[in-house]
Amino acid sequence: MPTDSRDHASPDVPPRQPGPINLNRYETEMAWQGIQTFMKLPVCLTPEDLRAGKIDAAIAGVPWDQTAMTRSGTHLGPKAIRACDHLPSPPWSRPHLHVRVDPFEHLNVCDYSDAEVIIGNTERTFTNIRAFVGEILSGGALPIILGGDHGITWPVATAIADHYGYGRIGMVHFDAHADTAPDMQGELAGHGTPMRRLIESGAVLGRNFVQVGLRGYWPGPDVVAWMEDQGMRSHFMAEVQRHGFDTVLERAVNEALSGSADLLYISVDVDAVDPAYAPGTGSPEPGGLASADVLRAVRRLAAEVGMVAMDIVEVSPPYDSGNNITALFAHRCVLEGLTGTAMRRLGLTEPDYLDPRAAEGPGPIRTAGDV
């Protein structure tokens, strides 16, 4: 069995002082060079590292794939998301051209590596995930979790509720599927069940669930009836098609913290967007959202409502295409969440804020004859 070197260090080696660890050999590296971290960010391994580095947000992987009923490969998602960026870093800078805010100018961000998964043992793995996210929270950082299949939302969101209190979390969930099945061929912890488990446990109340993008041919009437009985707010693609995404997004923003919940968790299943934009996923469903709309929605929720956690799940690299476009979409979801968080810190919380220099277009063209 491998051992933890932190607990069994040589007596001749002085203990490492807490703080972020820079793993980059060179001043500037690409995401696919060297030791991969998200945007080549420094690594933290303990809550003490997070506190010493005054980390605001920790990006962490959960490479779990329990799926046996659909296309697998989501355990490779965190690695692909980390490696897909095409811009060099450090320096850690990503000025958002829509809002003219660079999240890394206002937030200290690190990579917290991956949760321990036990192959073939869902119960032990989910216990590990819950404790792993608890570490991030105890270090004072906002967890942004890279999946892994959607089953991980059960232990991740439970850890958030453990920290802040059951019933205080509101969830906005972008997905083609409701993920409210009672079980998956007898398995309670499948990727189609996490939202039901969270509601049944009381970690998140049904009336504080907002779902966007549901479509296709599942679930059946019995599961839909259960969702309605829980008071879930389900925005189907039919509503988007009839009223437009902007109208549905306004409704979702307003619903996010209605009732007793006062803290927001954002969960993005990449199959919420049409497979034309995100083919690399386990359960693709045609007729979905545009990637640009989901990216804007994540930024708006983080800026206007504020979030305490986020996950991006169901990236399956074996099925990705077009230069890893699904992983790149997930990567950009993380950046939008960070940008919105920085905007909120700066007080840029007005509805659908855009910098006028970007939104209004250039001024009139001046010629040499103009006075």
matplotlib code that plots the C-alpha trace (Angstrom):
import matplotlib.pyplot as plt

x = [0.0, 1.4, 2.0, 1.7, 5.1, 3.8, 3.3, 6.5, 9.1, 12.8, 14.0, 16.9, 14.5, 13.1, 9.3, 7.8, 6.4, 2.7, 1.8, 1.2, 3.8, 4.9, 5.5, 6.6, 10.1, 10.1, 8.9, 6.1, 4.6, 1.7, -1.0, 0.2, 3.8, 5.4, 3.3, -0.3, -2.3, -5.2, -3.6, -0.3, -1.5, 0.4, -0.7, -2.0, -2.2, -3.6, -6.0, -2.9, -1.5, -4.8, -4.8, -1.1, -1.6, -4.8, -6.5, -9.9, -10.8, -9.4, -9.8, -9.8, -10.5, -12.7, -11.7, -14.6, -16.5, -19.0, -21.1, -22.0, -25.1, -23.8, -20.5, -17.6, -14.4, -15.4, -12.6, -10.3, -12.2, -10.1, -6.9, -8.3, -9.7, -6.4, -4.4, -6.7, -5.9, -4.1, -2.8, 0.5, 0.8, 2.1, 1.7, -1.7, -3.9, -7.1, -8.8, -12.3, -13.1, -16.8, -16.6, -12.9, -12.2, -9.2, -10.2, -6.6, -6.0, -8.6, -8.6, -5.9, -6.5, -4.8, -5.1, -5.9, -5.1, -7.5, -9.7, -8.7, -10.9, -11.1, -11.7, -14.9, -15.8, -18.4, -19.1, -15.4, -14.8, -17.8, -16.7, -13.3, -14.8, -16.9, -13.9, -11.7, -14.2, -14.5, -10.7, -11.0, -13.8, -11.9, -9.0, -11.4, -11.5, -14.3, -14.3, -14.5, -14.7, -13.8, -15.6, -15.9, -19.5, -22.4, -22.7, -20.0, -22.4, -24.0, -20.9, -19.6, -22.9, -23.3, -19.9, -21.1, -24.2, -22.1, -20.1, -22.9, -25.9, -28.6, -31.3, -29.2, -28.0, -29.8, -28.7, -28.8, -28.3, -27.6, -28.2, -30.1, -31.2, -32.9, -30.6, -33.5, -33.9, -34.7, -31.8, -29.9, -30.5, -30.5, -27.5, -28.3, -25.1, -25.2, -24.8, -28.5, -29.4, -27.5, -30.2, -32.7, -30.1, -29.5, -33.2, -33.9, -31.1, -32.3, -28.9, -30.7, -34.4, -36.5, -37.9, -34.3, -33.4, -33.4, -32.8, -32.1, -31.9, -33.9, -34.9, -35.0, -36.8, -36.0, -37.3, -40.7, -43.9, -43.4, -40.1, -41.4, -44.3, -41.9, -39.9, -43.1, -44.1, -40.7, -41.3, -38.3, -38.1, -37.5, -36.9, -37.2, -35.8, -39.4, -39.6, -36.3, -37.6, -40.8, -39.7, -35.9, -32.9, -32.7, -36.2, -35.4, -32.1, -33.9, -36.3, -33.4, -31.5, -34.6, -35.4, -31.8, -32.1, -35.9, -37.3, -35.0, -31.8, -29.2, -26.2, -25.7, -24.2, -23.8, -23.6, -22.9, -23.2, -21.6, -24.4, -26.7, -25.2, -25.9, -23.5, -22.5, -20.6, -19.8, -19.6, -17.2, -19.7, -21.3, -25.0, -25.2, -28.7, -29.3, -31.3, -29.5, -28.3, -25.5, -22.2, -22.1, -25.4, -24.3, -21.0, -22.9, -25.3, -22.5, -20.8, -24.2, -25.0, -21.6, -21.7, -25.3, -26.1, -22.7, -21.7, -20.2, -19.2, -19.4, -18.9, -18.4, -19.0, -19.4, -16.5, -15.5, -12.3, -12.5, -15.6, -14.3, -13.4, -12.5, -9.4, -10.9, -13.8, -15.8, -12.9, -12.3, -15.9, -15.6, -12.4, -14.1, -17.0, -14.4, -13.0, -16.5, -17.3, -14.0, -14.7, -18.2, -16.8, -14.3, -17.0, -19.0, -16.0, -15.7, -19.4, -20.3, -23.5, -26.0, -28.1, -26.1, -23.3, -21.1, -18.3, -19.6, -16.3, -17.1, -20.9, -21.6, -19.1, -16.4, -17.1, -17.4, -14.4, -12.3, -10.5, -7.6, -10.1, -12.0, -11.4]
y = [0.0, 3.5, 5.7, 9.4, 11.0, 13.9, 11.5, 9.5, 12.1, 11.4, 12.9, 14.5, 16.5, 19.6, 19.8, 21.8, 25.2, 25.4, 27.3, 26.8, 24.8, 26.0, 22.9, 24.7, 24.3, 27.2, 30.8, 30.1, 26.7, 25.5, 23.4, 20.2, 20.7, 19.6, 18.6, 19.4, 21.6, 23.8, 26.8, 25.7, 27.1, 26.3, 23.2, 23.1, 19.7, 20.5, 23.0, 24.6, 25.3, 27.0, 29.2, 30.1, 31.0, 32.9, 30.9, 32.1, 29.3, 25.8, 23.8, 20.0, 16.9, 13.9, 11.3, 8.9, 6.9, 4.4, 4.4, 1.0, 1.9, 4.6, 5.6, 5.6, 7.7, 10.5, 9.4, 11.0, 14.3, 16.2, 15.5, 16.6, 19.8, 20.7, 19.9, 21.5, 25.2, 26.7, 29.9, 30.0, 30.5, 31.7, 34.6, 33.7, 36.2, 35.8, 39.2, 38.5, 40.6, 40.8, 42.3, 43.5, 41.7, 39.5, 37.0, 36.2, 39.8, 39.7, 36.1, 33.8, 30.4, 27.1, 23.5, 21.1, 17.9, 15.0, 13.2, 9.6, 7.1, 3.4, 1.5, -0.6, 0.8, 3.5, 3.8, 4.3, 6.7, 8.9, 9.0, 10.1, 12.8, 14.2, 14.5, 15.9, 18.7, 19.3, 19.9, 22.6, 24.3, 24.0, 25.8, 28.7, 28.2, 28.0, 24.5, 24.2, 20.5, 18.8, 15.5, 12.6, 11.5, 13.3, 10.9, 12.9, 15.8, 13.7, 13.7, 17.1, 18.9, 16.9, 18.2, 21.8, 21.2, 19.7, 22.9, 25.5, 23.7, 21.4, 23.3, 26.4, 25.4, 26.3, 24.5, 25.6, 22.5, 22.6, 19.3, 17.4, 14.9, 15.4, 12.9, 12.1, 8.4, 6.3, 4.0, 2.7, -1.1, -1.2, 1.2, 4.2, 6.1, 6.2, 9.2, 9.4, 9.6, 12.3, 15.0, 12.5, 11.5, 15.1, 15.8, 12.6, 13.3, 16.9, 18.3, 20.3, 20.9, 20.1, 23.6, 25.0, 22.9, 24.8, 22.7, 24.1, 22.3, 19.1, 17.3, 14.0, 10.8, 10.4, 10.5, 8.9, 10.2, 8.6, 10.4, 13.7, 13.4, 12.9, 16.0, 18.1, 16.7, 18.0, 21.4, 21.3, 24.1, 22.3, 24.4, 22.1, 22.9, 23.3, 26.4, 27.7, 27.2, 29.0, 31.9, 32.1, 31.4, 34.9, 34.6, 31.2, 32.4, 35.4, 32.9, 30.7, 33.6, 34.7, 31.2, 30.3, 31.5, 31.6, 30.0, 29.2, 28.7, 31.6, 29.9, 28.8, 25.7, 25.5, 22.1, 21.9, 18.7, 19.3, 17.4, 20.4, 21.9, 20.4, 17.7, 19.9, 21.9, 19.1, 15.7, 14.3, 13.1, 9.9, 10.6, 13.1, 14.4, 16.4, 19.7, 21.3, 24.7, 26.7, 26.7, 30.6, 30.7, 28.3, 30.2, 33.5, 31.9, 30.6, 34.0, 35.8, 33.4, 33.8, 37.6, 38.4, 35.7, 34.5, 30.8, 28.7, 25.8, 24.6, 21.3, 20.6, 17.0, 14.3, 15.2, 12.0, 12.5, 9.3, 10.7, 14.2, 15.7, 18.9, 19.7, 18.7, 21.1, 19.5, 19.7, 23.3, 24.2, 22.7, 24.7, 27.9, 27.2, 27.3, 30.6, 32.1, 31.0, 32.6, 35.8, 36.1, 35.6, 38.4, 40.6, 40.1, 41.1, 44.2, 45.1, 44.4, 42.6, 44.4, 42.1, 40.8, 43.3, 43.8, 46.4, 49.1, 49.0, 45.4, 45.5, 48.7, 48.3, 50.7, 54.4, 56.1, 55.6, 58.8, 59.8, 62.1, 64.8, 64.8, 67.8]
z = [0.0, -0.8, 2.1, 2.6, 2.6, 4.6, 7.5, 7.1, 6.2, 6.8, 10.2, 8.2, 6.0, 7.6, 7.4, 4.6, 5.5, 4.6, 1.5, -2.3, -4.2, -7.7, -9.8, -13.0, -14.1, -16.6, -16.3, -18.9, -19.7, -21.7, -20.1, -21.8, -20.6, -17.4, -14.4, -15.2, -13.0, -13.9, -15.8, -14.3, -11.0, -7.8, -5.8, -2.3, -0.5, 2.9, 4.5, 6.1, 2.6, 1.6, 4.7, 4.4, 0.7, 1.5, -1.3, -2.4, -4.8, -5.1, -8.3, -7.6, -9.5, -8.8, -11.4, -10.8, -13.4, -12.0, -15.1, -16.5, -18.4, -20.8, -22.4, -19.9, -19.7, -17.3, -14.9, -17.5, -17.4, -14.8, -16.6, -19.9, -18.5, -17.0, -20.1, -22.8, -22.4, -25.4, -23.7, -21.9, -18.1, -15.8, -15.6, -14.3, -16.2, -18.0, -18.6, -19.7, -22.8, -22.1, -18.7, -18.6, -15.3, -14.8, -12.1, -11.2, -10.4, -7.6, -6.5, -5.2, -6.9, -6.6, -7.8, -4.9, -6.9, -6.9, -4.4, -3.8, -5.6, -4.8, -8.0, -7.8, -4.3, -4.6, -0.9, 0.1, -2.8, -1.9, 1.7, 0.5, -1.8, 1.0, 3.3, 0.5, -0.2, 3.5, 3.6, 1.0, 3.0, 6.2, 4.5, 3.7, -0.1, -2.5, -4.1, -7.9, -8.7, -12.0, -12.6, -13.0, -13.6, -12.1, -9.2, -7.5, -6.9, -4.1, -1.8, -3.0, -2.2, 1.0, 2.1, 1.3, 3.4, 6.2, 6.3, 5.9, 7.2, 5.7, 3.9, 3.3, -0.2, -3.4, -6.5, -10.1, -12.2, -16.0, -17.5, -20.2, -17.6, -14.2, -12.4, -10.0, -10.6, -7.5, -8.5, -11.5, -11.7, -7.9, -7.5, -5.4, -6.2, -10.0, -12.2, -12.8, -9.0, -7.2, -7.0, -5.6, -2.9, -1.9, -1.6, 0.3, 2.8, 3.3, 2.3, -0.4, -0.3, -3.4, -3.6, -3.8, -6.9, -10.2, -13.3, -16.8, -20.1, -19.5, -22.7, -24.5, -23.5, -19.8, -17.1, -17.3, -15.8, -12.4, -11.8, -13.2, -10.8, -7.9, -9.0, -9.0, -5.6, -4.2, -5.6, -8.0, -10.6, -13.8, -17.0, -20.0, -23.4, -24.5, -22.3, -23.7, -27.3, -26.6, -24.5, -25.2, -23.1, -21.6, -20.1, -18.7, -17.2, -15.5, -14.0, -12.8, -11.3, -9.4, -8.2, -7.2, -3.6, -3.1, 0.1, 3.0, 1.0, 1.0, -0.6, -4.2, -5.6, -9.4, -11.1, -14.8, -16.7, -20.1, -21.8, -21.0, -24.2, -27.6, -28.6, -31.5, -28.8, -26.4, -28.0, -25.4, -22.8, -21.7, -22.4, -25.3, -26.1, -29.3, -29.2, -26.3, -25.1, -26.8, -25.0, -25.1, -23.2, -20.4, -20.0, -19.6, -17.2, -15.0, -14.9, -14.1, -11.3, -9.7, -10.0, -9.3, -6.7, -5.5, -5.2, -2.5, -4.7, -8.3, -10.2, -13.9, -14.7, -17.4, -19.7, -21.4, -23.4, -25.4, -27.2, -27.5, -30.9, -32.6, -30.5, -27.2, -27.5, -24.6, -22.2, -23.3, -22.7, -19.1, -18.7, -19.7, -17.3, -14.5, -15.8, -16.0, -12.4, -11.3, -13.3, -11.8, -8.3, -8.9, -10.3, -7.2, -5.1, -7.2, -6.8, -10.5, -9.7, -11.9, -14.2, -17.1, -16.7, -19.7, -20.1, -22.5, -24.4, -25.3, -25.5, -27.4, -30.2, -31.5, -31.9, -35.3, -37.7, -37.8, -41.0, -41.7, -42.7, -39.4, -37.2]

ax = plt.figure().add_subplot(projection="3d")
ax.plot(x, y, z, "-o")
ax.set_aspect("equal")
plt.show()
